[in-house]
Each structure stands twice: as C-alpha cells, then as structure tokens.
C-alpha cells in the first residue's frame, strides 16, 4: 500500500506532512467540521470518482446545515481539488476525504473562526475485511442510540456526530462482533456506525426512512439498481425483531460498499451467508464501479490530467 505524497490544503497541493489541523481550532477541539467519504475506482479507462457531484453537493449541504456562511471554496473548486489530489498521488483507486473545518472559534460561535478546506486521499481496499463480501459479517444492537434529529443534524456529515459511532463500534468489536446496529430515539432501526441498512423478506427490500438517518449516496445508488432489477424497495420503520426474521440483511456505504450481515445478536440471518438479493446487488455494484454498467458513464467521473502548477512545495 502506497502512502499519499500530497494533500490539498486550502488552495493548493502541498506535501502530505502539511496536512494538519491547528490544535486551537473548533474543528479539532469540538469536532466542528464537515466531511465526505468518496471512492475513486480503477476502470479500463483510468481512475474515476464515483458520483462526484452528489458527494460534493452533500459536502456543501452539510456546511450550510451547520451554519457556515462564507466558504473558501466553490463547487467547481472542490471538484478540481479532488481531481488534482488523486492525480498528484498517482493512485489508480483510493478513498477520498474532503473536509471543511472551523479554524479558531474557541469562543463557540461560527463567526469567531474561519472555514478551511482540505482534501486527503489514501488506498483503502477492504474496510470490513477481505472475507466480508463473501461470508458476510456479524453485528449486534449497540447500547448507544443514534442521534436525535433535534440534538444533532442527521443530514450533515459532521465530524462530531461520529463520536457515538466510534463508541458503538468499539463496544461491538470488543464483544466479538464486526459492526454495530444503532437504533433511533424511537426504538426503530436507524443505521450502522458508518453504513445504511436494508432487510429483505419475501423478495421485498425494506430500508429505514430518511428522516433520522444520513441519506447515503451508496444507499441511493442501490435503491436505483434494485428497482432496475425489478425488486420492490420501500422505506418504512424497521423493528429490531424484523432483523432477526429477515431472509437477508445487508449494509452499504462508501467504505463498506455492499456487505451482508450473516448474524445479528447471535441469531443467524437467513442461511447465514449473503443471500441472492444481496449477491445480485453486489454484482451490479461491482459492474457499476468498474465501468461495465449502463450507469457507469453517468456515475463515474474520470480523473483529468494533473495541473503541475497546482503543487506548492
């Protein structure tokens, strides 16, 4: 695995060692920052970013939701920074992390600080392990509840939101599981620590309503792919016990992609491995991200040649 040589800091590429956040900043001290998780995939036509525009728009939406006003970057500048960072590091495939954080603002107001923009990339091939796609993973219901929409903004990818995810996943892994499922304040299934969740019963796919979850871009992609394959997909509340009697349960996210849950709370799900619906969606998603799907041209953005003048050393 190759280490990144460059990061994007504010307005230019810089050596990776300069990709740091000031200690006395609201971004560092209070988690007041917004970010995106995006993937660049290797295709026959070179590296390409998956649903770039949707991710960039969600980053800007997140910044708007938490109250940033005068951002240092535009939509087009974010796209260019992502492309340049990937090209400079010469990665054929990688994970992409753009972030807008609040510098300063130790007095706890947005106006007291300055928003700063950064992009980092790294190679990250198997978030949940190399066997997870084939075998599925084990999960349990976390003791930590998903944030209430009136306590923290659930539609924004805010860094501070993920403290509860870290607590939940750490708890689950220390108990011998791979992932944690978080219930919402209403007691219904919300999502996992970094993934959206689906269940399958009687060939109908069900996923949690959007109101209390982060609206995943991979989630949206799978809903479209599933409907194109002829499956019925509905959004409705999912109770904990519905998980146990589902024919299949799978999760999805930028890092995880599409992964089955073979066991939840020591209960086997379906046959105890990825079921036919999950496998069908895994295959469609694989075709999509490698440039072999009808929607690949729409959802994959090729990386243009690097502008060497963007590098500042």
C-alpha positions as CSV (number, residue, x, y, z in Angstrom):
1,X,0.0,0.0,0.0
2,X,1.5,3.3,-1.1
3,X,1.4,6.4,1.2
4,X,0.0,9.6,-0.2
5,X,2.6,12.2,-1.1
6,X,0.4,15.2,-1.3
7,X,-2.7,16.7,0.3
8,X,-4.8,19.6,-0.7
9,X,-4.6,22.4,1.9
10,X,-6.8,25.5,1.5
11,X,-5.9,26.4,-2.1
12,X,-3.1,24.2,-3.4
13,X,-1.4,20.8,-3.2
14,X,1.2,20.5,-0.5
15,X,3.4,17.7,0.9
16,X,1.4,15.2,3.0
17,X,3.3,16.3,6.1
18,X,1.5,19.6,5.9
19,X,-2.0,18.0,6.1
20,X,-2.6,19.1,9.7
21,X,-5.3,20.9,11.6
22,X,-4.4,23.6,14.2
23,X,-4.7,22.5,17.7
24,X,-6.6,25.6,18.8
25,X,-9.5,25.3,16.4
26,X,-13.1,24.4,16.7
27,X,-12.6,21.7,14.2
28,X,-10.0,19.9,16.4
29,X,-11.4,20.9,19.8
30,X,-15.1,20.4,19.3
31,X,-15.4,18.3,16.1
32,X,-16.9,21.3,14.2
33,X,-16.2,20.2,10.7
34,X,-18.0,18.5,7.9
35,X,-16.5,15.9,5.5
36,X,-17.2,13.5,2.8
37,X,-16.2,9.9,2.1
38,X,-15.8,9.3,-1.7
39,X,-14.2,6.5,-3.7
40,X,-12.1,6.6,-6.8
41,X,-12.1,3.3,-8.7
42,X,-9.8,1.8,-11.3
43,X,-11.5,1.3,-14.6
44,X,-10.4,0.3,-18.1
45,X,-10.4,4.0,-18.9
46,X,-8.3,5.0,-15.9
47,X,-9.2,6.2,-12.4
48,X,-12.8,7.6,-12.0
49,X,-14.6,9.0,-9.0
50,X,-18.0,7.5,-8.0
51,X,-20.8,10.0,-8.0
52,X,-18.5,13.0,-7.5
53,X,-21.2,15.7,-8.0
54,X,-23.5,14.2,-5.4
55,X,-20.8,13.9,-2.9
56,X,-19.6,17.5,-3.4
57,X,-23.1,18.8,-3.2
58,X,-23.6,16.9,0.1
59,X,-20.4,18.4,1.5
60,X,-21.7,21.9,0.7
61,X,-25.2,21.0,2.1
62,X,-23.5,19.8,5.3
63,X,-21.6,23.1,5.6
64,X,-24.9,25.0,5.0
65,X,-26.8,23.0,7.6
66,X,-24.3,23.6,10.4
67,X,-24.1,27.3,9.7
68,X,-21.0,28.1,7.6
69,X,-21.6,31.2,5.6
70,X,-18.6,32.4,3.5
71,X,-16.9,29.3,2.4
72,X,-13.4,29.4,0.9
73,X,-14.3,27.1,-2.0
74,X,-16.9,26.7,-4.6
75,X,-18.4,23.5,-6.0
76,X,-16.1,23.6,-9.0
77,X,-13.0,24.3,-6.8
78,X,-13.8,21.3,-4.7
79,X,-14.1,19.1,-7.7
80,X,-10.8,20.4,-9.1
81,X,-9.0,19.9,-5.7
82,X,-10.2,16.3,-5.5
83,X,-9.1,15.6,-9.1
84,X,-5.7,17.2,-8.5
85,X,-5.0,15.4,-5.3
86,X,-5.7,12.0,-6.8
87,X,-3.7,12.8,-9.9
88,X,-0.7,14.1,-7.9
89,X,-0.6,10.9,-5.8
90,X,-0.9,8.8,-8.9
91,X,-3.5,6.5,-7.3
92,X,-5.5,4.2,-9.6
93,X,-8.0,3.7,-6.9
94,X,-8.3,5.3,-3.5
95,X,-10.6,6.7,-0.7
96,X,-11.1,10.5,-0.8
97,X,-11.7,12.7,2.3
98,X,-12.5,16.3,1.6
99,X,-13.2,18.4,4.8
100,X,-14.2,21.9,5.7
101,X,-13.3,22.7,9.3
102,X,-13.6,25.7,11.5
103,X,-10.3,27.3,12.4
104,X,-10.2,29.3,15.6
105,X,-13.6,29.9,17.1
106,X,-12.7,28.9,20.6
107,X,-15.5,31.1,21.9
108,X,-18.0,28.7,20.4
109,X,-19.5,30.7,17.6
110,X,-19.2,30.1,13.9
111,X,-18.5,33.8,13.2
112,X,-15.5,33.7,15.5
113,X,-13.5,31.5,13.2
114,X,-12.6,30.9,9.6
115,X,-13.7,27.9,7.5
116,X,-10.7,26.0,6.0
117,X,-10.7,23.3,3.2
118,X,-8.6,20.2,2.9
119,X,-8.5,17.0,0.8
120,X,-6.7,13.8,1.7
121,X,-6.6,10.5,-0.3
122,X,-5.4,7.1,0.7
123,X,-5.5,3.5,-0.5
124,X,-8.3,1.6,1.3
125,X,-9.4,-1.6,-0.3
126,X,-11.3,-3.7,2.3
127,X,-12.9,-1.6,5.0
128,X,-14.6,-4.6,6.7
129,X,-12.0,-7.2,5.8
130,X,-11.3,-9.2,2.7
131,X,-13.7,-12.0,3.6
132,X,-16.6,-9.8,4.5
133,X,-18.0,-9.6,0.9
134,X,-18.2,-13.4,0.5
135,X,-19.1,-14.5,4.0
136,X,-20.9,-11.5,5.5
137,X,-20.2,-10.1,8.9
138,X,-21.6,-10.4,12.5
139,X,-23.4,-7.5,14.1
140,X,-25.2,-6.6,17.3
141,X,-27.5,-3.9,18.5
142,X,-25.5,-1.1,20.1
143,X,-26.2,0.2,23.5
144,X,-25.7,3.7,22.0
145,X,-28.7,5.4,20.3
146,X,-28.5,7.2,17.0
147,X,-28.5,10.9,17.5
148,X,-32.0,12.6,17.7
149,X,-32.5,15.0,14.8
150,X,-33.1,17.8,17.2
151,X,-29.9,17.1,19.1
152,X,-27.6,17.0,16.1
153,X,-28.2,17.4,12.4
154,X,-28.5,14.0,10.9
155,X,-28.4,15.2,7.3
156,X,-24.9,16.6,7.7
157,X,-21.7,14.6,7.8
158,X,-20.4,16.4,10.9
159,X,-17.2,15.0,12.4
160,X,-18.6,15.3,16.0
161,X,-21.5,13.1,15.1
162,X,-19.2,10.1,14.7
163,X,-18.2,10.0,18.4
164,X,-21.2,7.8,19.1
165,X,-20.3,5.7,16.1
166,X,-16.8,5.1,17.4
167,X,-18.2,4.2,20.9
168,X,-20.8,1.8,19.4
169,X,-18.4,0.1,17.0
170,X,-15.7,-0.2,19.7
171,X,-18.2,-1.7,22.1
172,X,-19.3,-4.3,19.4
173,X,-15.8,-5.3,18.4
174,X,-14.7,-5.7,22.0
175,X,-17.7,-8.1,22.4
176,X,-16.6,-10.1,19.3
177,X,-18.8,-8.6,16.6
178,X,-17.7,-6.8,13.4
179,X,-20.2,-4.0,13.3
180,X,-22.9,-2.3,15.4
181,X,-26.5,-1.5,14.5
182,X,-27.8,1.7,16.1
183,X,-31.5,2.2,16.9
184,X,-33.0,5.6,16.7
185,X,-34.6,7.5,19.6
186,X,-37.9,6.0,18.6
187,X,-36.5,2.4,19.1
188,X,-36.6,1.6,15.4
189,X,-33.5,0.6,13.4
190,X,-31.6,3.7,12.1
191,X,-28.3,2.7,10.6
192,X,-24.9,1.2,11.4
193,X,-21.9,3.1,12.6
194,X,-21.0,4.1,9.0
195,X,-23.4,2.3,6.8
196,X,-27.1,2.3,5.8
197,X,-29.1,-0.9,6.4
198,X,-31.6,-2.9,4.3
199,X,-33.6,-6.0,5.0
200,X,-35.1,-8.5,2.5
201,X,-38.2,-10.5,3.3
202,X,-40.3,-12.3,0.7
203,X,-38.2,-10.7,-2.0
204,X,-39.2,-7.2,-0.9
205,X,-36.4,-4.8,0.1
206,X,-37.0,-2.5,3.1
207,X,-34.8,0.3,4.4
208,X,-35.2,2.8,7.2
209,X,-37.0,6.1,6.4
210,X,-34.7,9.1,5.6
211,X,-35.8,11.5,8.3
212,X,-33.4,10.2,11.0
213,X,-30.5,8.9,9.0
214,X,-27.7,10.2,6.8
215,X,-29.0,9.8,3.3
216,X,-26.2,7.7,1.9
217,X,-25.2,8.1,-1.7
218,X,-24.4,4.4,-2.0
219,X,-27.9,3.8,-0.4
220,X,-29.5,5.8,-3.1
221,X,-27.5,4.0,-5.8
222,X,-28.6,0.6,-4.5
223,X,-32.2,1.6,-4.4
224,X,-32.0,2.6,-8.1
225,X,-30.1,-0.5,-9.0
226,X,-32.5,-2.8,-7.1
227,X,-35.6,-1.2,-8.8
228,X,-33.9,-1.5,-12.2
229,X,-33.5,-5.3,-11.4
230,X,-37.3,-5.5,-10.7
231,X,-37.2,-5.5,-6.9
232,X,-39.7,-3.6,-4.8
233,X,-37.9,-1.2,-2.4
234,X,-39.9,0.5,0.3
235,X,-38.8,2.9,3.1
236,X,-40.6,2.2,6.4
237,X,-39.7,1.7,10.0
238,X,-37.8,-1.5,10.8
239,X,-38.1,-3.0,14.3
240,X,-35.3,-4.9,16.0
241,X,-37.1,-8.2,15.7
242,X,-37.7,-7.7,12.0
243,X,-33.9,-8.0,11.6
244,X,-33.9,-11.5,13.2
245,X,-36.6,-13.0,10.9
246,X,-35.4,-11.3,7.7
247,X,-34.4,-13.5,4.8
248,X,-31.4,-11.2,4.2
249,X,-29.9,-8.2,5.8
250,X,-27.2,-6.1,4.1
251,X,-25.5,-2.8,4.7
252,X,-23.9,-0.3,2.3
253,X,-21.6,2.7,2.4
254,X,-18.8,4.3,0.6
255,X,-16.2,2.4,2.5
256,X,-18.1,-0.8,3.1
257,X,-19.7,-1.0,-0.4
258,X,-22.3,-3.8,-0.2
259,X,-21.9,-6.3,2.7
260,X,-24.3,-9.0,4.1
261,X,-25.0,-9.4,7.8
262,X,-24.9,-13.1,8.4
263,X,-25.6,-12.9,12.1
264,X,-27.2,-10.3,14.4
265,X,-27.3,-10.7,18.2
266,X,-26.2,-14.3,18.0
267,X,-29.1,-15.1,15.7
268,X,-28.4,-16.5,12.2
269,X,-29.9,-14.4,9.4
270,X,-31.4,-16.4,6.6
271,X,-28.9,-19.1,5.6
272,X,-26.0,-17.4,7.4
273,X,-24.4,-16.0,4.3
274,X,-25.0,-13.4,1.6
275,X,-28.4,-14.2,0.0
276,X,-29.5,-14.0,-3.6
277,X,-30.7,-10.4,-3.4
278,X,-27.5,-9.2,-1.7
279,X,-25.4,-11.1,-4.2
280,X,-27.3,-9.6,-7.2
281,X,-26.8,-6.1,-5.9
282,X,-23.1,-6.8,-5.1
283,X,-22.6,-7.9,-8.7
284,X,-24.5,-4.9,-10.1
285,X,-22.5,-2.5,-7.9
286,X,-19.2,-4.2,-9.0
287,X,-20.1,-3.7,-12.6
288,X,-21.0,-0.1,-11.9
289,X,-17.8,0.9,-10.2
290,X,-15.5,-0.8,-12.7
291,X,-17.1,0.9,-15.7
292,X,-19.1,-2.1,-17.0
293,X,-22.6,-1.0,-16.2
294,X,-25.1,1.1,-18.2
295,X,-25.0,3.7,-15.5
296,X,-21.2,3.8,-15.2
297,X,-20.9,6.7,-17.7
298,X,-23.3,8.7,-15.7
299,X,-21.9,7.9,-12.2
300,X,-18.2,7.7,-12.8
301,X,-16.2,10.9,-13.3
302,X,-12.8,10.3,-15.0
303,X,-9.7,12.0,-13.4
304,X,-8.3,14.6,-15.8
305,X,-4.6,15.1,-16.3
306,X,-2.8,16.9,-13.4
307,X,-2.1,20.6,-13.5
308,X,1.5,20.7,-12.2
309,X,1.2,24.4,-11.4
310,X,-1.2,23.5,-8.6
311,X,1.6,22.0,-6.5
312,X,3.1,24.3,-3.8
313,X,6.2,23.0,-2.0
